Amino acid sequence: MRAARGLAFLLAVLFPAFLSGAIFQSQIAHWWEPPVESLTSKIAESLRPQAKISLTVKNISSLEASSVVEIRGAVEERLGRRGFSISPPATGITPIEVTLSENLRSFVWAARIRPGAEEKVVIVTEPRTSAAYEAWLNPKPSLQRQMVTVESERILDFAVIHPESGDESIVVVLGPDQLVFRWPPGIDSTMTRAVPLPHAIPGSRDVRGVIDLQSNAAFLPGVECAGNFAQPNTVHCSQVSSSEDQASVAVRLVGLSVAIEGHDVEAVALRGVCGYDSLTLASGASDWTQPDEIRAYTLGDQKFTAASKPIEYSGPILVMWPSSDGKSARVISRNLQTGMYEASIVTLSCTR
């Protein structure tokens, strides 16, 4: 099996960087930015220009400690932008005490300012029903895709092994005719082991195969590969002879499909992510000649409801397998523009 290693390496580097940037951009806007801006404006109006100040923040609300830290940082940044320098409490330094409190309807933030003998208090409120706060309180899942490898020949399944010894990671690619181990991943891969598959039945266009790292095995109809996958030289593939074993293999090859808007599509069930007991990742309803997509769904009243924006693919989703921890999905697709088979991992994040 010939791998497009240069392309795979480039994508593996660029995708995480791009996605990290996208996630960072989504984290910039916080629900507390409007009240922080209002509070710092009122504080600034109560001070002389370029005054030296000290800042303490007390939280008596239900806000988490991490949110309080971010709010304090936002207050400091905006006061600094207005020309005020923040120092530890000392003689000649104007103390500002900010208290974060709340009532049943709103967050109530008060700043006590003592520029001299007099004392000033400024107050701002932020309704709990604001759209920004509701979005922060109940974030929508966001999908990220990380490319693992791109191959010129068909992929049935793939896996990435991270040896406990700290050795180089190993990429395992299962195709219709062989099981390939390649390490280290990427453009500099120099070590490869290809294990041929003895076919118990004639090849099929719809043949499925799966890698199960928990049991150190790979399965195709009538075929099982076993050994220590972290040590590729120990892995061998053989035909499954008994009808009982063949039935066991067949069960492993059954993937999940669900009906969405009247179409049966590839799917993976995820557990305990983004505050949901379960979410379903599902492909689109296009056929194998059209671009495709993956979207997260919730299931209620026997109906799937979209819970995320889609990730778009340049070709059909051929198969999806769940990760062992139920937190991500292994996705195999075919790029109609290049004709290459792409193996990627799709994960969910819930950034606020």
N, C-alpha and C positions, 0 to 999 in steps of 0.2 A: 504494500500500500504506500503510495507516494503522498507525502504531506506537503502542503504549501507552507513550509515552515516560516519563510520570511513574512508572509502575510499574516500568519497566525501570531507570530511574535509581535508584529506591529499593532495588531488589533488588541492583543493582550495588554500591551502597554498603554494604548490610547484610550480604550474603553474605561478602565478604572479612573484615569485622570479626568476624562470628560464627565463621568458620573459624579466624581467627588466635587467638581466645580458646580454641577447642577444642584447637588444636595446642599452645598454651601450657600448658593444663591437662595434656595428655599428657606434657609435658616435665618437669613438677614432680617426679614420682616417678622417682628414679634407683636403680639397684641398690646404690649405695654408701651410701645413707642409713642402713641399719641399722648397718653397721660404723662409720660416722662418728659416729652417736649413741652407740654403745658406747665408742668411743675418747675422745670428749670427756667422757663421764661419768667415765671412769677418770682422765682428766687433772684434772678438777675436784675429784675426791676427794683428789688429791695436792697441792692448792694451798690456801692460806688464802683466805677469802672476799674477793672484789673485788681480788685481786692484779693487779698490772701485769705483763704478760707480753710476750715477743717470740716470734714463731713463724717457724720455717724448715721447709720441706718438701723432702725429697730423694726422688727417684723412681729406684729401681733395678729396677723391674718393667717389664712390657711395656705398661703403660698409656700411652695417647697423652697428649701434652702438654696438649691441651684438657681431657681428663678430670682431669688433675692439678690444673689451675687451678680446675676446678669443685669438686674435693674440698677443696682448700685453702680456697676460699671458704665451703664448707659448715662446715668446722671452725671458721673464724673467726666465722661467724654464730652457731653454737651456743655457743661460748665467750663471745661477747659477750652472748648471751641469759642466760647464767648469771652475768653481772655482772663478768666479767673484761675489762679494757681492754688492747688490743693496741697495743704501741708498738715503735719500733725498738730494737735491743739497746743497753743502757746500764747504768750502775751502778744497782743497786736494782731492775732489771727481771729477772724470772725467765725464763730462756731455755727454750724448748721446741723440741726438734728431732724432727720426725716423719719417719720413713723408710718409704716405701712399697715393700715387697718382695713376693716370691711364691715358692711352691714348686710342685711338679707338681699339687697338689690344691687349694691355697688361695692367696688373697692374704693376706699377713702384714704388718700395719701396727704399727709400734712408735713410741712416744713417749718420748723421753728428757727428763726433767724435772729441773732443777737449781735448787731453791728456795734453796739455801744451800750449805753444805759437802757435804751428802749428795746422792746422786743416786738418782732413782727411774726405773724403766722399766716402762711398761705396754704390753701387747700385745693386739691383737684379730686374729681371722682371719675370712675370708669365703670359703666354699667356691666353687670355680669351677662347681660343679654346681647352685648355687642357681637357683631359677626366675627370680628377678629378674635375675640376671646373664645367664642364657641368653636371656631376652627382650631385654635390652639388646644382647647380642652379635648376635642375629639378629632385628632388628626386623621386624614385619609391615608391609606397605604400608598406607597410609591414604589414602583417596580424599577429594578436596576438589572442590566444585562452585562455579564462579563464573559468575553470570548475565551475559550480554552484552546481550541484547535480548529483548523480548516483543512479539509481533506478533499482530494480529487475523486475518491471512491466512497461509496455509500457507508455511512456510520449507522450502526444499530444502537450503540450505547457507548459511553465513555466514563472515565473516572480519573480523579487526580489523587495520588497517594502521597502523603507527607510522612516519610519514615520517622519513627521516634528517635532513631539514632542521629538525626540531624543531617542525614545525607540528602542529596538532591531529590526534589520531587519527581515523581514518575507519572507520566500521562499514559493511560491505558485506553486503547481504542478497539472496540469490537465491531468487526465487519462481517459480511455474509460468509467470508472464506477464511478469515484469520483473526487472531487476537494479537494486537501489537502493543508492545511496551516501549516507551521512548523516554529517555532521560539524558540530561536535564531538559525540561520543557523549553520550547522556543527555538530560535534561530540557531543556537549553538548545540543542539542535540547531536551527540556523537555516538550514543549507545542505543541500539535498537534490538529488540528480540521479537520475531514474528512466530507465533505458534499456529500452525495450520489447523483447520477445523475439519474433522472427518464428518461428512454429511450422511446422516442416516436416512434422509428423505431428499428428493430433488429440490433444488433451490427454488424459491418463490419470490415474486416481486413484493409480496406483503409479509415476508418473513420478519419476525421480531426477535430481538435478543436483548439480554439484560445482564449487567454486571452487579453483583452483590458483594461489596467489600466486607460487609460484616461476616459473611461466611466464606470469604476468600474464594469466590467462585463466579463463573459466568455461564449463562445458559442460552441455548438456542433449541429449536425443536429437535429432540432426539440427541442432543449434544450437551455435554457438561465439561467445563474447564475448571480445574482445581489445583491448589497449591498455595504457597505464600506469595501473594501478589506484590509484596514489598521486595521480594527476591524473585525476579522474573524467571530465572533459570529453573525454578522449582515447579513452574506451572505447566501442565500438560492437559490436552483436550482429548476426550474419547467419546464414543457413542454410548448412549444410554440404552441398555438392552431390555430390561424388564418393563412390562406394561405399567407396573406401579410407579417406577421411577419416571417413565415417560409422562405419566399423568401428573406427577409432582412438578416436572419441568414445565409442562403446559400451563399449570396454574400460575407459575412465576411470570409467565410471559403475557399474562392478561393485564393490560393497562386500564386506566380509568377513562371512561368517556361519559359525558353528560349531554343532556339536551338543552340547548339555549336557543330561544326563539325558533324552535322547531327543527334545529339542526344538531346532529350528534357530532361533538367535537372532542379533541384530545384534552385531557384535564389532569390536574394533580391537586390533591387535597393537602393543605398546610394546617398545622396545628399551633394554637397558642401564639399568634403573631398579631401585633398592633392592637392588642386588647381584645381580639376576637377569639372565641373558642376554636373556630375553624374558618378558613377562607379557601376558595377554590380558584386556582389558576386555570384558565381555559383559553384555547386557541380560538381563532375566528372561524367563520363558516365558509371560507373560500375553499375551492378545490385545489388540487396539486399543480395547477397551472397559473395561480394568482398569488400576489403578495398576501401576507397573513399578519396576524397580531396576537398578542397575549394580553389578557386583562384579568384583574382579580375580581372575584364575585363573592357576595354573601348569599346565603340561602335562607329564605324565610317564607313560610306559607307555600312550600313546594315551588317557589319561584326564585330564580337567580337574579340578583340585582348588582349592577356594576359598582365596584367599590374603589376603583382606581382608574387612572388614565391608561390607555394601552401602550405597549411597546410594539412598534411596527417592525415587521420583517420584510426583506426583499424577496421572499418566496414562501412556500408552504411550510408549516410546522409538520414534520413527519412523525415525531413521537416525543412524549414528555414522560420523564420518570421522576419520582420524588426522591429527595435526599433521605439519608437514614434518620436524621433528626426531625424531619418533617418541616424544616424551615425554608427550604429552597427547592428548585426544580432543575433537573438536567434536561436541556432542550436541544433537539436535533432538528435542523431546518436545512433547506436547500435554497441557495441564492440563485434566482433565475437569471440575474445579470451575468454572473460569473460561471454558473454551473457547478459551483463548489458546494460541498456539504459542510455545514457549520455546527460546531458543538459549543454550547454556551450554558452558563449557569444563571438562572433568574432568581433574584432574591427580593425580599420586601423590606422596606424601611418605613419608619413612622416618625420622621423628624417633624418637630414643631416649628 
